[in-house]
Amino acid sequence: MSLTLFAVVLLIALASHFMAQRKALAIAGGRAGVLHSRPVFHGLYSLLWVALAGIGALLVSATLGDWLIDRVLMGRIEAARPSMAPLERQLLLSDAKALAEGRMSSRGGVLRDQIAAAYDWMSATRNWVVIALSVGGAAVAARITYGRVSAGWRARNRAERIMLNILLAMATIAILTTVGIVLSLIFETVRFFGMIDWRIDKFILGATWSPLSGVFEGQMDPDKVGALPLFAGTLLITAIAMLVAVPIGLFSAIYLSDFAPKRVRAVAKPLLEILAGVPTVVYGFFAAITLAPALRDFGEMIGVRISSESALAAGLTMGIMIIPFISSLSDDVINAVPQSLRDGSLGVGATEAETMRLVVLPAALPGIVSAAILGVSKAIGETMIVVMAAGQGANLTANPLEATTTVTVQIVALITGDTDAETAAGPAFTLGFTLFVMTLVMNILAQRLVRRFREAYE
């Protein structure tokens, strides 16, 4: 319905644009100097106001409607079952919504059926209110802007001011989105820790990860929310990936930038960057079908047991995937080093290898570190390769030959599982917040390291 209403509002806005423009042309009567602003600006002013009024009413009414429905229904559940735990109330409301939307069978408790019927009626009412407000708001704005069209109306100035405010709003939204993401992570993390009686030590140091095992009884067991195996698996697979990607990516960038013939560079660099365009699911298939069995067979030949789903297979494949990112960025950074530094080093008798090692690489170090940080971030956030090559079991191990999993895989498993997304949001967002903090600390330390070396070579 929202998409249809959005299209209707845009049609009203376009109609108002042409109507205002035609009225301005009629007022001008073929004499352009009569109007303060050209007819197109009169149409643009009307279009902008109508679109803003209609779409704004649509977004506000739909959002407030959903919020009010949830508040009212939760109040009814709390009044009917005052002893029910908050988590159980949320599950009951989610089941009632699914029942009303036809995503669940009608078999269940009386209270759930009553809440589902109430939700169905309130949703239908909400839809009619949203339609009336959005279409009505657009129509009122069209009528007002059409009446303002006159010879002295400064439509161009008003339209440009609206566009400026829209651009400012877009920039503000970009900033507020980041702030909102961080705040949502914090709020859900606080809510999750409240469910486990603030046993943060159990979450960080616990070795058993099964947070939803007792969720249907309305509680979470603090002894089953240990995320240490997830953190260990993430760091293990990321370390293997970076041990593959950083040396190969950096050395290939060094060769292609200063040592490779032009013909070799013209062929090798595009071929290397093709890897960046390969979908991660293809890398996952390669790891699961080709690399993992090859590693297992090799282990049997030398008498070492290598699991069919191992951190080594996932890390090696992830490292291959990250190579083009580090290579391309490092190549750009190395080429950005002024040629005068190279010429000065060669002029005092240094070889090309010494120039690269003692002059070019120190000057390009900040960019190289940034490329490595980007590679680490990509490795930490990768999911598909780990799912297909390393498994989903939370296994606490430092052995790269065994199966393990990562934080991102468990976030996906929580959100896409059978449990309602709102219920699983607590542990999922807590894992995401922990990753956010880890990445932030890593970036701060990297920036300090870069600053120290940059000062030494200035």
C-alpha positions in Angstrom: 0.0 0.0 0.0 2.8 2.4 0.8 4.3 2.1 -2.6 0.9 2.8 -4.3 0.3 5.8 -2.1 3.8 7.1 -2.9 3.0 6.8 -6.6 -0.3 8.6 -6.2 1.3 11.5 -4.3 3.9 11.8 -7.1 1.1 11.9 -9.7 -0.6 14.6 -7.8 2.7 16.5 -7.6 3.3 16.2 -11.3 -0.3 17.4 -12.0 0.2 20.4 -9.8 3.4 21.2 -11.6 1.8 21.4 -14.9 -1.2 23.3 -13.6 0.9 25.9 -11.9 3.1 26.3 -15.0 0.1 26.7 -17.3 -1.4 29.3 -15.0 1.9 31.3 -15.0 2.0 31.1 -18.8 -1.5 32.4 -19.0 -0.7 35.3 -16.6 2.4 36.2 -18.7 0.3 36.2 -21.9 3.4 35.7 -24.1 5.4 38.5 -22.3 8.2 37.0 -20.2 9.1 40.2 -18.5 5.7 40.3 -16.7 6.6 37.4 -14.4 9.2 37.7 -11.6 10.1 34.0 -12.1 9.9 31.8 -15.2 6.8 29.5 -15.4 9.0 26.4 -14.8 9.9 27.7 -11.3 6.2 28.2 -10.5 5.6 24.5 -11.5 8.7 23.4 -9.5 7.7 25.2 -6.4 4.2 23.6 -6.5 5.7 20.1 -7.2 8.1 20.3 -4.3 5.5 21.4 -1.8 2.9 18.8 -2.9 5.5 16.0 -2.8 6.8 17.1 0.6 3.3 17.4 2.1 2.1 14.1 0.7 5.1 12.0 1.4 5.7 13.6 4.8 2.1 12.8 5.9 2.5 9.3 4.6 5.7 8.6 6.6 4.5 10.3 9.8 1.0 8.8 9.8 2.3 5.3 9.0 5.0 5.4 11.6 2.8 6.8 14.4 0.1 4.4 13.4 2.3 1.3 13.9 3.6 2.7 17.2 0.2 3.4 18.5 -1.1 -0.1 17.5 1.8 -1.8 19.3 1.3 0.3 22.4 -2.4 -0.3 22.6 -2.1 -4.1 22.0 0.7 -4.4 24.5 -1.4 -2.6 27.0 -4.3 -5.1 26.4 -1.9 -8.1 26.8 -0.5 -6.6 30.0 -4.0 -6.0 31.4 -5.1 -9.5 30.6 -2.0 -11.3 31.8 -0.2 -9.0 34.3 2.0 -11.9 35.5 3.4 -12.6 32.0 7.1 -11.8 31.4 7.9 -8.9 28.9 9.5 -11.3 26.6 6.4 -13.6 26.5 4.2 -10.6 25.8 6.4 -9.7 22.9 6.2 -13.2 21.6 2.4 -13.2 22.0 2.1 -10.0 20.1 4.3 -11.2 17.3 2.2 -14.4 17.0 -1.0 -12.4 16.9 0.4 -10.2 14.1 1.4 -13.3 12.1 -2.0 -14.8 12.7 -3.8 -11.7 11.5 -1.5 -11.5 8.4 -2.1 -15.1 7.5 1.4 -16.3 8.3 0.3 -18.6 11.1 -2.6 -21.1 11.6 -5.5 -20.1 13.8 -4.8 -22.8 16.4 -3.7 -21.1 19.7 -4.9 -19.4 22.8 -8.0 -17.3 23.2 -6.0 -14.2 24.0 -3.9 -14.5 20.9 -7.0 -14.8 18.7 -8.5 -11.7 20.4 -5.3 -9.7 19.9 -5.1 -10.8 16.3 -8.6 -9.7 15.6 -7.9 -6.3 17.3 -4.7 -5.9 15.3 -6.6 -6.7 12.0 -9.2 -4.0 12.7 -6.7 -1.4 13.9 -4.4 -2.1 10.9 -7.3 -1.6 8.5 -8.3 1.7 10.3 -4.7 2.8 10.2 -4.5 2.2 6.4 -7.5 4.4 5.8 -6.2 7.2 8.0 -2.8 7.1 6.2 -4.6 7.3 2.8 -6.7 10.2 3.9 -3.8 12.2 5.4 -1.3 11.6 2.5 -3.7 12.2 -0.4 -5.5 15.0 1.5 -2.2 16.7 2.4 -1.0 16.5 -1.2 -4.3 17.9 -2.5 -4.3 20.8 0.0 -0.7 21.7 -0.8 -1.6 21.7 -4.5 -4.5 24.0 -4.0 -2.5 26.5 -1.9 0.5 26.6 -4.3 -1.8 27.0 -7.3 -3.4 30.0 -5.6 -0.1 31.6 -5.0 0.9 31.8 -8.7 1.0 35.5 -9.7 3.2 37.9 -11.7 5.1 39.1 -8.6 5.4 35.7 -6.9 9.1 34.9 -6.2 8.7 31.2 -7.1 12.4 30.8 -8.1 13.7 32.1 -4.8 11.2 29.9 -2.8 12.0 26.8 -4.9 15.7 27.3 -4.5 15.3 27.7 -0.8 13.3 24.5 -0.6 16.0 22.6 -2.6 18.7 24.0 -0.3 16.8 22.8 2.7 16.3 19.3 1.1 20.0 19.0 0.5 20.7 20.1 4.1 18.1 17.5 5.3 19.8 14.8 3.3 23.2 15.6 4.8 21.6 15.7 8.3 20.0 12.3 7.7 23.3 10.8 6.7 24.7 11.9 10.1 21.7 11.0 12.1 21.6 7.5 10.5 25.0 6.8 11.8 24.0 8.1 15.2 20.8 6.1 15.1 22.6 2.9 14.2 25.0 3.3 17.2 22.1 4.2 19.5 20.1 1.2 18.4 23.1 -1.0 19.0 23.5 0.4 22.5 19.8 0.2 23.5 19.4 -3.4 22.3 22.7 -4.3 24.0 21.4 -2.8 27.3 18.1 -4.6 26.9 19.9 -7.9 26.3 22.2 -7.6 29.3 19.1 -6.7 31.4 17.6 -10.1 30.3 20.6 -11.9 31.6 20.9 -9.9 34.9 23.9 -8.0 33.6 26.2 -11.0 33.6 28.5 -9.3 31.1 31.3 -11.7 32.2 29.2 -14.6 31.1 28.8 -13.0 27.6 32.4 -12.2 27.1 34.1 -15.2 28.8 31.4 -17.9 28.5 32.1 -20.8 26.2 28.5 -21.9 25.5 26.5 -20.1 22.9 22.8 -20.9 22.7 21.0 -17.7 23.6 17.5 -18.7 22.4 17.4 -22.1 24.1 15.1 -20.8 26.9 13.4 -17.9 25.1 10.1 -19.6 24.7 9.8 -19.9 28.5 10.3 -16.1 28.6 13.9 -16.0 29.8 17.5 -16.3 28.7 20.0 -18.4 30.5 23.1 -16.4 31.4 25.1 -19.6 31.2 24.2 -20.1 27.5 25.1 -16.7 26.1 28.9 -17.1 26.1 30.2 -15.4 22.9 33.9 -16.3 23.4 33.8 -19.1 20.8 32.4 -16.6 18.3 35.0 -14.0 18.9 37.8 -16.6 18.8 36.5 -17.9 15.5 36.2 -14.5 14.0 39.7 -13.5 15.0 41.1 -16.9 13.9 39.6 -16.7 10.4 40.4 -13.0 10.0 44.1 -13.7 11.0 44.4 -16.4 8.4 42.8 -14.3 5.8 45.1 -11.3 6.5 48.2 -13.6 6.5 47.2 -14.5 2.9 45.9 -11.1 1.7 48.4 -8.6 3.1 51.7 -10.1 1.8 50.3 -11.1 -1.6 48.4 -7.9 -2.1 51.2 -5.6 -1.0 54.0 -7.4 -2.9 51.9 -7.6 -6.1 51.2 -3.8 -5.7 54.9 -3.1 -5.3 55.8 -5.2 -8.4 53.1 -3.7 -10.5 53.8 -0.1 -9.5 57.6 0.1 -9.9 59.0 -3.1 -11.3 56.6 -4.6 -13.8 56.9 -3.8 -17.5 54.0 -1.7 -18.9 52.7 -4.7 -20.9 52.7 -6.9 -17.8 51.0 -4.2 -15.7 48.3 -3.6 -18.4 47.4 -7.3 -18.3 48.0 -8.3 -14.7 46.3 -5.4 -12.9 42.9 -5.9 -14.6 43.1 -9.7 -14.1 43.9 -9.1 -10.4 41.0 -6.7 -10.0 38.5 -9.2 -11.6 38.7 -11.0 -8.3 37.0 -8.0 -6.6 33.9 -8.5 -8.8 33.4 -12.2 -8.0 30.4 -12.7 -5.7 31.2 -14.0 -2.3 28.8 -16.9 -2.8 31.1 -18.1 -5.6 34.1 -18.0 -3.2 31.9 -19.9 -0.7 31.2 -22.6 -3.3 34.9 -22.7 -4.2 35.9 -23.1 -0.5 33.2 -25.8 0.2 33.5 -27.9 -3.0 37.1 -27.5 -4.0 39.4 -26.1 -1.4 38.0 -27.8 1.8 38.0 -31.3 0.2 41.5 -30.7 -1.1 42.8 -29.7 2.3 41.1 -32.8 3.9 42.7 -35.1 1.3 46.1 -33.5 1.8 45.7 -33.9 5.6 45.0 -37.6 5.1 48.1 -38.0 3.0 50.4 -36.6 5.7 48.4 -38.2 8.6 46.8 -35.0 9.9 43.1 -34.7 10.5 41.6 -31.7 8.8 37.8 -31.1 9.2 35.7 -30.8 6.1 34.6 -27.5 7.4 37.7 -25.8 8.8 38.8 -22.3 9.7 41.8 -22.8 7.4 39.6 -23.3 4.3 37.5 -20.3 5.2 40.5 -18.1 6.0 42.4 -19.0 2.8 39.4 -18.3 0.6 38.6 -15.1 2.4 42.3 -14.0 1.9 42.0 -14.7 -1.8 38.9 -12.5 -1.9 40.6 -9.6 -0.1 43.8 -9.6 -2.2 42.5 -7.3 -4.9 41.3 -4.7 -2.4 44.7 -4.5 -0.7 46.6 -4.7 -4.0 44.6 -2.0 -5.7 44.6 0.5 -2.8 48.3 -0.1 -2.1 49.1 0.3 -5.8 47.3 3.7 -5.9 49.0 4.8 -2.7 52.5 3.8 -3.9 52.0 5.5 -7.3 50.9 8.7 -5.4 54.3 9.0 -3.8 56.1 11.9 -5.6 58.6 10.9 -8.3 61.0 13.4 -6.8 61.5 11.1 -3.8 62.5 8.2 -6.0 64.8 10.3 -8.2 66.5 11.7 -5.1 67.1 8.3 -3.7 68.4 6.9 -7.0 70.6 10.0 -7.4 72.5 9.3 -4.2 73.3 5.7 -5.3 70.4 3.7 -3.8 69.1 0.8 -5.8 65.5 0.5 -6.9 64.9 -2.1 -4.1 66.5 0.1 -1.5 64.4 3.1 -2.8 61.2 1.1 -2.5 62.1 -0.2 1.0 63.6 2.9 2.6 61.8 5.8 0.8 58.6 4.8 -1.0 57.1 2.3 1.5 57.6 4.6 4.5 56.0 7.5 2.6 53.1 5.3 1.6 52.7 3.7 5.0 49.5 5.5 6.0 47.7 4.4 2.8 49.0 0.9 3.1 47.8 0.6 6.7 44.4 2.0 5.6 44.2 -0.7 3.0 45.0 -3.4 5.5 42.3 -2.0 7.9 39.8 -2.1 5.1 40.8 -5.7 4.5 40.3 -6.6 8.1 36.9 -4.9 8.2 35.8 -6.9 5.1 37.1 -10.1 6.6 35.3 -9.5 9.9 32.0 -8.7 8.1 32.1 -11.6 5.7 29.4 -14.2 6.2 28.7 -16.4 3.2 32.2 -17.9 2.9 32.2 -18.8 6.6 28.7 -20.4 6.4 29.7 -22.6 3.5 33.3 -23.4 4.5 33.7 -23.2 8.3 30.2 -24.2 9.5 27.9 -22.6 12.1 28.8 -24.5 15.3 30.1 -22.3 18.1 33.4 -24.2 18.7 36.0 -22.7 21.0 39.3 -23.6 19.4 42.6 -22.1 18.3 43.2 -25.0 15.8 42.6 -23.7 12.3 42.0 -27.3 11.1 38.8 -27.6 13.1 35.3 -26.2 12.3 34.4 -22.9 13.8 32.1 -19.9 13.2 32.1 -16.1 13.4 30.0 -13.4 14.9 28.4 -12.3 11.6 27.3 -15.9 10.9 25.5 -16.1 14.2 23.9 -12.7 13.7 22.4 -13.9 10.5 21.3 -17.2 12.1 19.6 -15.3 14.9 17.7 -12.9 12.7 16.7 -15.4 10.0 15.8 -18.3 12.3 12.3 -19.4 13.4 12.4 -17.1 16.4 10.8 -13.7 15.9 13.2 -11.1 14.9 12.4 -8.7 17.7 13.1 -11.5 20.2 16.4 -12.4 18.6 17.4 -8.7 18.2 18.9 -8.6 21.7 21.8 -11.1 21.2 22.2 -10.2 17.6 22.5 -6.5 18.3 24.8 -7.2 21.2 27.1 -9.1 18.9 27.0 -6.3 16.4 27.8 -3.7 19.1 30.8 -5.8 20.2 32.1 -6.0 16.7 31.6 -2.2 16.3 33.7 -1.6 19.5 36.4 -3.9 18.3 36.6 -2.3 14.9 36.6 1.2 16.5 39.4 0.3 18.8 41.4 -1.2 16.0 41.0 1.9 13.9 42.1 4.2 16.7 45.2 2.1 17.3 46.0 2.0 13.6 45.7 5.8 13.3 48.1 6.3 16.2 50.5 3.9 14.6 50.3 5.7 11.3 50.8 9.1 13.0 53.9 7.9 14.8 55.6 6.6 11.6 54.4 9.6 9.6 56.2 12.0 12.1 59.3 9.9 11.9 59.6 10.3 8.2 58.7 14.0 7.9 
